[in-house]
Amino acid sequence: ILKLTAVAVAALLSIAATDAPHPDWTSQIAVSPSGSHVVGNPAAEVKLAEYISYTCPHCAHFHEEADGALRMVYIPQGKVSVEVRHLVRDPVDLTAAMLVNCGDKAQFFQLHNAFLRSQDQWLERMGRATAGQKQRWTSGPMAQRLRAIASDFGFYDIAEQRGISRGDANRCLADDALGKKLVGQTQAAITAGVQGTPSFM
């Protein structure tokens, strides 16, 4: 397990750089048995797994610095694939992860990018939440809590802009099987020795 800066990751991936033309692998998306999403050539020489939490500011910073290079240079060449693995830290993170995993696998990275790029906007709401809002986030049935978070943080709007209706979003937030997959990914990350996000393998 590695904790790396965007510059260090770019240096690590530089072994895959080449000027030769390659098919574009950015539309090749697969789902692993654990439910994590992988973009890129399945036979890539470099397989980068990123452990992510949507409420982790460092994750958003890494995404801002490194996503362009990965998607415009390394992934299209077919020599690097990127896998996103969830390490859920809190109920807000869980709500975002549930919505990012909502719908067709082809939508995953669009939603993933949208939540990370807008993190500074919606995360700021956590600091000025009322006692009543926080109470709704931590009491009652789980699906009800997640709906309250999605409403208070503007998550419904983010999802709807990427083709996920409010009704579909609510169905995903009530999906126990999806929740268990995310918990399973978190437990697997902890077992693997991941101590913080973002971390890389």
Buried (B, 14 or more C-beta within 10 A) or exposed (E): EEBBBBEEBBEBBEEBEEEEEEEEBBEBBEEEEEBBBBBBBEEBEBBBBBBBBBBBEBBBBBBBBBBEBBBEBBBBBBBBBBBBBBBBBBBBBBBBBBBBBBBEEEBBBBBBBBBBBBBEEBBEEBEEBEEEBBEBBEEEEEBEBBBBBBBBBEBBEBBEEBEBEBEBBBBBBBBEEBBEBBEEBBEBBEEBEBEBBBBBB
